[in-house]
């Protein structure tokens, strides 16, 4: 009996810790996450923007993800590939909503609602550097 407890207890203990860790909240942006999207500039440059998870931080008691943004592009005149650092974006996830840090208002704003349905709409503030945010609307298609 004692031998069985020595085997079962550690297994149950580690299973409990695993479940407790998962219940702390899903991370919408796990380690190693990376996104890329096409970029076309006003001067005719073409390339892509890369957004990569680079670490975590804590703001106002919230565990946040740090996302590094870089633009890789070739200018219109065809010179070699250039890289421009676009800065770091800070996000956090709770209750099926991803929030993004708004530098202008120094607060978090909604980036994604994962509980929306086709036809739903919600406001999204896009904050250009050194200017007041532009309020846009996200229309959920599917």
Backbone as a printed PyTorch tensor [residue, N CA C, xyz], in Angstrom:
tensor([[[  0.8260,  -1.2010,   0.0000],
         [  0.0000,   0.0000,   0.0000],
         [  0.8700,   1.2640,   0.0000]],

        [[  1.8800,   1.2870,   0.8830],
         [  2.7630,   2.4560,   0.9660],
         [  3.4680,   2.7000,  -0.3580]],

        [[  3.8720,   1.6260,  -1.0370],
         [  4.5450,   1.7300,  -2.3210],
         [  3.6140,   2.3640,  -3.3580]],

        [[  2.3590,   1.9800,  -3.3570],
         [  1.3710,   2.5330,  -4.2850],
         [  1.1800,   4.0270,  -4.0310]],

        [[  1.1010,   4.4330,  -2.7730],
         [  0.9560,   5.8560,  -2.4460],
         [  2.1710,   6.6570,  -2.8990]],

        [[  3.3620,   6.0780,  -2.7810],
         [  4.5730,   6.7780,  -3.2100],
         [  4.5680,   7.0250,  -4.7200]],

        [[  3.8630,   6.1960,  -5.4670],
         [  3.7720,   6.3740,  -6.9210],
         [  2.6030,   7.2870,  -7.2760]],

        [[  1.4450,   7.0470,  -6.6940],
         [  0.2280,   7.7800,  -7.0450],
         [  0.2900,   9.2320,  -6.5860]],

        [[  0.7570,   9.4960,  -5.3740],
         [  0.7580,  10.8650,  -4.8560],
         [  1.5210,  11.8380,  -5.7560]],

        [[  2.7700,  11.5390,  -6.1720],
         [  3.4700,  12.4890,  -7.0490],
         [  2.7470,  12.7170,  -8.3760]],

        [[  2.1680,  11.6580,  -8.9420],
         [  1.4450,  11.8000, -10.2120],
         [  0.2460,  12.7230, -10.0300]],

        [[ -0.5400,  12.4960,  -8.9900],
         [ -1.7150,  13.3350,  -8.7230],
         [ -1.2820,  14.7680,  -8.4140]],

        [[ -0.2120,  14.9320,  -7.6490],
         [  0.2800,  16.2650,  -7.2970],
         [  0.6700,  17.0550,  -8.5470]],

        [[  1.4590,  16.4520,  -9.4490],
         [  1.8830,  17.1500, -10.6660],
         [  0.7190,  17.3810, -11.6200]],

        [[ -0.2450,  16.4540, -11.6520],
         [ -1.4420,  16.6570, -12.4630],
         [ -2.2210,  17.8630, -11.9370]],

        [[ -2.3510,  17.9690, -10.6120],
         [ -3.0310,  19.1110, -10.0030],
         [ -2.3340,  20.4220, -10.3650]],

        [[ -1.0030,  20.4460, -10.2720],
         [ -0.2560,  21.6590, -10.6210],
         [ -0.4530,  22.0340, -12.0830]],

        [[ -0.4860,  21.0480, -12.9620],
         [ -0.6820,  21.3190, -14.3910],
         [ -2.0480,  21.9290, -14.6390]],

        [[ -3.0780,  21.3570, -14.0410],
         [ -4.4350,  21.8770, -14.2290],
         [ -4.5400,  23.2700, -13.6310]],

        [[ -3.9630,  23.4880, -12.4440],
         [ -3.9910,  24.8120, -11.8220],
         [ -3.2920,  25.8310, -12.7130]],

        [[ -2.1630,  25.4680, -13.3080],
         [ -1.4390,  26.3720, -14.1990],
         [ -2.2530,  26.7320, -15.4210]],

        [[ -2.9810,  25.7610, -15.9840],
         [ -3.7950,  26.0420, -17.1700],
         [ -4.9680,  26.9350, -16.8140]],

        [[ -5.4890,  26.8140, -15.5840],
         [ -6.6530,  27.6060, -15.2170],
         [ -6.3070,  29.0670, -14.9750]],

        [[ -5.0260,  29.4060, -14.8800],
         [ -4.6220,  30.7910, -14.6520],
         [ -5.0010,  31.6820, -15.8290]],

        [[ -5.3050,  31.0990, -16.9680],
         [ -5.6830,  31.8880, -18.1340],
         [ -4.8650,  31.4550, -19.3300]],

        [[ -5.5430,  31.3170, -20.4270],
         [ -4.8420,  30.9430, -21.6420],
         [ -4.0620,  32.1320, -22.1600]],

        [[ -2.9150,  31.8600, -22.7230],
         [ -2.0940,  32.9070, -23.3010],
         [ -2.4020,  32.9730, -24.7850]],

        [[ -2.9440,  34.0650, -25.2510],
         [ -3.3150,  34.1850, -26.6640],
         [ -2.0770,  34.2080, -27.5420]],

        [[ -0.9380,  34.4820, -26.9460],
         [  0.3060,  34.6590, -27.6900],
         [  1.4060,  33.8490, -27.0070]],

        [[  1.5330,  32.5640, -27.3370],
         [  2.5270,  31.7350, -26.6610],
         [  3.9530,  32.0500, -27.0900]],

        [[  4.9180,  31.5690, -26.3250],
         [  6.3240,  31.7390, -26.6870],
         [  6.5430,  31.2040, -28.0950]],

        [[  7.3120,  31.9510, -28.8820],
         [  7.5990,  31.5370, -30.2540],
         [  6.5860,  32.0200, -31.2740]],

        [[  5.5040,  32.6710, -30.8290],
         [  4.4840,  33.1490, -31.7720],
         [  5.0800,  34.1840, -32.7190]],

        [[  4.6620,  34.1230, -33.9760],
         [  5.1640,  35.0480, -34.9920],
         [  4.0960,  35.2380, -36.0580]],

        [[  3.8890,  36.4840, -36.4690],
         [  2.9430,  36.8010, -37.5370],
         [  3.6760,  37.5950, -38.5980]],

        [[  3.2670,  37.4050, -39.8270],
         [  3.8240,  38.1910, -40.9260],
         [  2.6770,  38.6040, -41.8300]],

        [[  2.7270,  39.8510, -42.2970],
         [  1.7280,  40.2860, -43.2660],
         [  2.3790,  41.1980, -44.2910]],

        [[  1.7630,  41.2370, -45.4540],
         [  2.3040,  41.9980, -46.5800],
         [  2.2490,  43.4920, -46.3090]],

        [[  3.2360,  44.2070, -46.8390],
         [  3.3230,  45.6560, -46.6730],
         [  3.5500,  46.3120, -48.0310]],

        [[  2.7740,  47.3540, -48.3200],
         [  2.9810,  48.1930, -49.5070],
         [  2.9310,  49.6370, -49.0410]],

        [[  4.0200,  50.3810, -49.2600],
         [  4.0980,  51.7560, -48.7900],
         [  3.6340,  52.7640, -49.8200]],

        [[  3.4450,  53.9940, -49.3790],
         [  2.9770,  55.0790, -50.2450],
         [  4.0040,  55.4700, -51.2930]],

        [[  5.2760,  55.1940, -51.0600],
         [  6.3310,  55.5460, -52.0120],
         [  6.6430,  54.3990, -52.9700]],

        [[  5.8270,  53.3450, -52.9510],
         [  6.0280,  52.2120, -53.8380],
         [  6.8670,  51.0880, -53.2620]],

        [[  7.3150,  51.2210, -52.0070],
         [  8.1030,  50.1520, -51.4010],
         [  7.2050,  48.9440, -51.1180]],

        [[  7.7870,  47.7650, -51.1770],
         [  7.0450,  46.5180, -50.9610],
         [  7.8270,  45.6310, -50.0020]],

        [[  7.1120,  44.8610, -49.2120],
         [  7.7610,  43.9460, -48.2900],
         [  6.7580,  43.3250, -47.3460]],

        [[  7.1870,  43.1140, -46.1090],
         [  6.2890,  42.5460, -45.1130],
         [  6.6490,  43.0810, -43.7290]],

        [[  5.6880,  42.9540, -42.8210],
         [  5.8890,  43.3170, -41.4180],
         [  5.8960,  42.0210, -40.6180]],

        [[  6.8400,  41.9050, -39.7200],
         [  6.9580,  40.7420, -38.8540],
         [  6.6640,  41.1720, -37.4230]],

        [[  5.7960,  40.4250, -36.7580],
         [  5.4750,  40.6650, -35.3500],
         [  5.8480,  39.3950, -34.6020]],

        [[  6.7580,  39.5170, -33.6370],
         [  7.2860,  38.3440, -32.9420],
         [  7.1900,  38.5030, -31.4300]],

        [[  6.7440,  37.4310, -30.7740],
         [  6.7380,  37.3940, -29.3140],
         [  8.1850,  37.4300, -28.8260]],

        [[  8.4900,  38.3590, -27.8950],
         [  9.8620,  38.4580, -27.3850],
         [  9.9570,  38.3090, -25.8630]],

        [[  8.8260,  38.2370, -25.1720],
         [  8.8900,  38.0710, -23.7250],
         [  7.6280,  38.5520, -23.0390]],

        [[  7.6640,  38.5480, -21.7240],
         [  6.5360,  38.9770, -20.9000],
         [  6.9560,  40.1330, -20.0110]],

        [[  5.9570,  40.8590, -19.5340],
         [  6.1640,  41.9010, -18.5410],
         [  4.8880,  41.9940, -17.7170]],

        [[  4.9170,  42.7320, -16.6300],
         [  3.7310,  42.9210, -15.7950],
         [  3.4250,  44.4070, -15.7310]],

        [[  2.1740,  44.7670, -16.0590],
         [  1.7050,  46.1510, -15.9790],
         [  0.3990,  46.1430, -15.1990]],

        [[  0.3140,  46.9470, -14.1620],
         [ -0.8800,  47.0160, -13.3120],
         [ -1.3420,  45.6320, -12.8580]],

        [[ -0.3990,  44.7520, -12.5400],
         [ -0.7370,  43.4210, -12.0660],
         [ -1.1530,  42.4410, -13.1520]],

        [[ -1.1070,  42.8550, -14.4040],
         [ -1.4990,  41.9920, -15.5230],
         [ -0.2450,  41.4420, -16.2060]],

        [[ -0.2040,  40.1340, -16.4380],
         [  0.8990,  39.5470, -17.1930],
         [  0.6740,  39.8560, -18.6620]],

        [[  1.6190,  40.5550, -19.2630],
         [  1.4790,  41.0400, -20.6380],
         [  2.5400,  40.4260, -21.5400]],

        [[  2.2190,  40.3770, -22.8310],
         [  3.1460,  39.8690, -23.8290],
         [  3.8010,  41.0430, -24.5490]],

        [[  5.1060,  40.9340, -24.8040],
         [  5.8460,  41.9430, -25.5600],
         [  6.0100,  41.4330, -26.9850]],

        [[  5.5620,  42.2260, -27.9590],
         [  5.6280,  41.8470, -29.3670],
         [  6.4910,  42.8460, -30.1180]],

        [[  7.5940,  42.3790, -30.6810],
         [  8.5010,  43.2250, -31.4540],
         [  7.9920,  43.3120, -32.8910]],

        [[  7.9380,  44.5380, -33.4190],
         [  7.4610,  44.7430, -34.7970],
         [  8.5990,  45.2850, -35.6590]],

        [[  8.7930,  44.6550, -36.8360],
         [  9.8140,  45.1050, -37.7880],
         [  9.2300,  45.0800, -39.1940]],

        [[  9.6620,  46.0310, -39.9960],
         [  9.2550,  46.0810, -41.4030],
         [ 10.4590,  45.7210, -42.2660]],

        [[ 10.2930,  44.7530, -43.1410],
         [ 11.3090,  44.3420, -44.1100],
         [ 10.7870,  44.7670, -45.4760]],

        [[ 11.5420,  45.6050, -46.1950],
         [ 11.0180,  46.1160, -47.4650],
         [ 12.1300,  46.4660, -48.4460]],

        [[ 11.7170,  46.5390, -49.7070],
         [ 12.6040,  46.9950, -50.7770],
         [ 12.0170,  48.3020, -51.2820]],

        [[ 12.7780,  49.4030, -51.2570],
         [ 12.2770,  50.6810, -51.7570],
         [ 11.9020,  50.5950, -53.2410]],

        [[ 11.0780,  51.5320, -53.6910],
         [ 10.5860,  51.5410, -55.0700],
         [ 11.7180,  51.5640, -56.0840]],

        [[ 12.8170,  52.2380, -55.7630],
         [ 13.9340,  52.3270, -56.7160],
         [ 14.7230,  51.0240, -56.8010]],

        [[ 14.3570,  50.0290, -56.0010],
         [ 14.9540,  48.7090, -56.1110],
         [ 16.2580,  48.4940, -55.3780]],

        [[ 16.6180,  49.3670, -54.4660],
         [ 17.8580,  49.1650, -53.7170],
         [ 17.7040,  47.9470, -52.7920]],

        [[ 18.7660,  47.5400, -52.0980],
         [ 18.7110,  46.3160, -51.2760],
         [ 17.6320,  46.3660, -50.1900]],

        [[ 17.3250,  45.1850, -49.6920],
         [ 16.3460,  45.0190, -48.6230],
         [ 16.7230,  45.8830, -47.4230]],

        [[ 15.7250,  46.5620, -46.8610],
         [ 15.9360,  47.3840, -45.6650],
         [ 15.0740,  46.8380, -44.5340]],

        [[ 15.5110,  47.1020, -43.3070],
         [ 14.7720,  46.6810, -42.1210],
         [ 14.5450,  47.9050, -41.2500]],

        [[ 13.3020,  48.1060, -40.8420],
         [ 12.9780,  49.2290, -39.9600],
         [ 12.2920,  48.6810, -38.7160]],

        [[ 12.8540,  49.0000, -37.5400],
         [ 12.2230,  48.6040, -36.2820],
         [ 11.0260,  49.5120, -36.0360]],

        [[  9.8800,  48.9050, -35.7700],
         [  8.6520,  49.6670, -35.5530],
         [  8.2790,  49.7700, -34.0830]],

        [[  9.0830,  49.1810, -33.2280],
         [  8.8080,  49.2850, -31.7990],
         [  8.2360,  48.0040, -31.2210]],

        [[  7.7900,  48.1170, -29.9890],
         [  7.2490,  46.9720, -29.2630],
         [  5.8030,  47.2480, -28.8940]],

        [[  4.9590,  46.2720, -29.1260],
         [  3.5510,  46.3430, -28.7540],
         [  3.3600,  45.4860, -27.5090]],

        [[  2.5230,  45.9590, -26.5850],
         [  2.2550,  45.2330, -25.3450],
         [  0.7920,  44.8110, -25.3540]],

        [[  0.5440,  43.5140, -25.1030],
         [ -0.8270,  43.0060, -25.0760],
         [ -1.0410,  42.1610, -23.8290]],

        [[ -2.3180,  41.9490, -23.4880],
         [ -2.6590,  40.9340, -22.4930],
         [ -4.0380,  40.3870, -22.8170]],

        [[ -4.3250,  39.1930, -22.3090],
         [ -5.5560,  38.4720, -22.6300],
         [ -6.3090,  38.1330, -21.3600]],

        [[ -7.6270,  38.3870, -21.3620],
         [ -8.4880,  37.9590, -20.2680],
         [ -9.9240,  37.8850, -20.7750]],

        [[-10.6630,  36.8920, -20.3180],
         [-12.0850,  36.7400, -20.6480],
         [-12.3720,  36.8470, -22.1450]],

        [[-11.6030,  36.1580, -22.9630],
         [-11.7880,  36.1020, -24.4220],
         [-11.5950,  37.4450, -25.1170]],

        [[-10.8400,  38.3490, -24.4780],
         [-10.5460,  39.6580, -25.0720],
         [ -9.0350,  39.8920, -25.0100]],

        [[ -8.4610,  40.3540, -26.1280],
         [ -7.0520,  40.7520, -26.1530],
         [ -7.0150,  42.2710, -26.0920]],

        [[ -6.2380,  42.8000, -25.1650],
         [ -6.0780,  44.2410, -25.0120],
         [ -4.6820,  44.6430, -25.4680]],

        [[ -4.5600,  45.8530, -25.9840],
         [ -3.2740,  46.3760, -26.4400],
         [ -2.9980,  47.6810, -25.6970]],

        [[ -1.7340,  47.9150, -25.3270],
         [ -1.3480,  49.1370, -24.6280],
         [ -1.4060,  50.3130, -25.5880]],

        [[ -2.0910,  51.3630, -25.1800],
         [ -2.2240,  52.5960, -25.9570],
         [ -1.2710,  53.6250, -25.3470]],

        [[ -0.1600,  53.9020, -26.0270],
         [  0.8380,  54.8510, -25.5090],
         [  0.2670,  56.2510, -25.3350]],

        [[ -0.6310,  56.6610, -26.2170],
         [ -1.1680,  58.0180, -26.1800],
         [ -2.0030,  58.2350, -24.9170]],

        [[ -2.9260,  57.3030, -24.6350],
         [ -3.7970,  57.4300, -23.4650],
         [ -3.2280,  56.7580, -22.2180]],

        [[ -2.0820,  56.0750, -22.3700],
         [ -1.4370,  55.3590, -21.2750],
         [ -2.4050,  54.4250, -20.5510]],

        [[ -3.0720,  53.5940, -21.3590],
         [ -4.0310,  52.6300, -20.8370],
         [ -4.2090,  51.5240, -21.8730]],

        [[ -4.8700,  50.4490, -21.4910],
         [ -5.1410,  49.3640, -22.4300],
         [ -6.4310,  49.6320, -23.1880]],

        [[ -6.4840,  49.1910, -24.4420],
         [ -7.6770,  49.2980, -25.2740],
         [ -7.9050,  47.9500, -25.9470]],

        [[ -9.1160,  47.7140, -26.4020],
         [ -9.4760,  46.4380, -27.0160],
         [ -8.7940,  46.2540, -28.3640]],

        [[ -8.2130,  45.0660, -28.5570],
         [ -7.6430,  44.7030, -29.8470],
         [ -8.5100,  43.6480, -30.5300]],

        [[ -8.8430,  42.5490, -29.8210],
         [ -9.6920,  41.4810, -30.3660],
         [-10.7070,  41.0340, -29.3340]],

        [[-11.9300,  40.7470, -29.7980],
         [-12.9340,  40.0380, -29.0070],
         [-13.0380,  38.6430, -29.6080]],

        [[-12.6250,  37.6110, -28.8780],
         [-12.7120,  36.2540, -29.4140],
         [-14.0950,  35.6450, -29.2440]],

        [[-15.0080,  36.3260, -28.5790],
         [-16.3490,  35.7770, -28.3830],
         [-17.3700,  36.4120, -29.3260]],

        [[-16.9220,  37.1180, -30.3490],
         [-17.8510,  37.7490, -31.2830],
         [-18.3960,  36.7360, -32.2830]],

        [[-19.4550,  37.1480, -32.9520],
         [-20.1000,  36.3120, -33.9630],
         [-20.2330,  37.1220, -35.2470]],

        [[-20.4900,  36.4260, -36.3460],
         [-20.6760,  37.1030, -37.6340],
         [-21.7320,  38.1930, -37.4860]],

        [[-21.4170,  39.3810, -37.9760],
         [-22.3270,  40.5190, -37.9000],
         [-22.0660,  41.4440, -36.7260]],

        [[-21.2990,  40.9930, -35.7240],
         [-20.9730,  41.8450, -34.5720],
         [-20.0160,  42.9580, -34.9960]],

        [[-20.0580,  44.0610, -34.2470],
         [-19.1450,  45.1890, -34.4680],
         [-18.6240,  45.6650, -33.1230]],

        [[-17.3880,  46.1570, -33.1290],
         [-16.8450,  46.7550, -31.9130],
         [-15.7960,  47.7910, -32.2910]],

        [[-15.6270,  48.8340, -31.4570],
         [-14.6490,  49.8870, -31.7720],
         [-13.2230,  49.4290, -31.4980]],

        [[-12.2980,  49.8850, -32.3420],
         [-10.8740,  49.6040, -32.1760],
         [-10.1350,  50.9160, -32.3700]],

        [[ -9.3380,  51.3170, -31.3990],
         [ -8.5590,  52.5510, -31.5190],
         [ -7.1720,  52.2050, -32.0390]],

        [[ -6.7830,  52.7930, -33.1580],
         [ -5.4500,  52.6250, -33.7120],
         [ -4.6860,  53.9020, -33.4040]],

        [[ -3.5920,  53.7830, -32.6700],
         [ -2.8680,  54.9730, -32.2200],
         [ -1.5890,  55.1760, -33.0150]],

        [[ -1.5920,  56.0930, -33.9800],
         [ -0.3360,  56.4300, -34.6490],
         [  0.6260,  57.0690, -33.6450]],

        [[  1.9050,  56.9530, -33.9020],
         [  2.9020,  57.5100, -32.9880],
         [  2.7420,  59.0270, -32.8960]],

        [[  2.7720,  59.5640, -31.7090],
         [  2.7240,  61.0050, -31.4210],
         [  1.4520,  61.6950, -31.9020]],

        [[  0.3490,  60.9940, -31.9820],
         [ -0.9060,  61.6650, -32.3270],
         [ -2.0590,  60.9490, -31.6400]],

        [[ -3.1780,  61.6210, -31.6110],
         [ -4.3520,  61.0620, -30.9720],
         [ -4.8310,  59.8370, -31.7450]],

        [[ -5.3390,  58.8180, -31.0420],
         [ -5.7910,  57.6040, -31.7200],
         [ -6.9080,  57.8760, -32.7240]],

        [[ -6.9230,  57.0670, -33.7610],
         [ -7.9840,  57.1120, -34.7570],
         [ -8.9430,  55.9880, -34.4040]],

        [[-10.2170,  56.3040, -34.2220],
         [-11.1900,  55.2840, -33.8590],
         [-11.6780,  54.5920, -35.1190]],

        [[-11.5390,  53.2810, -35.1500],
         [-11.9890,  52.4860, -36.2800],
         [-13.0050,  51.4830, -35.7630]],

        [[-13.6320,  50.7570, -36.6860],
         [-14.6210,  49.7620, -36.3000],
         [-14.2230,  48.4160, -36.8940]],

        [[-14.3070,  47.3750, -36.0910],
         [-14.0620,  46.0190, -36.5820],
         [-15.4080,  45.3730, -36.8560]],

        [[-15.6060,  44.9020, -38.0780],
         [-16.8130,  44.1700, -38.4560],
         [-16.4480,  42.6940, -38.5540]],

        [[-17.1170,  41.8530, -37.7890],
         [-16.8200,  40.4250, -37.7730],
         [-17.5270,  39.7640, -38.9460]],

        [[-16.7390,  39.1290, -39.8340],
         [-17.2860,  38.5090, -41.0370],
         [-17.6560,  37.0440, -40.8210]],

        [[-16.8460,  36.3300, -40.0960],
         [-17.1610,  34.9090, -39.8770],
         [-16.4970,  34.4080, -38.6150]]])
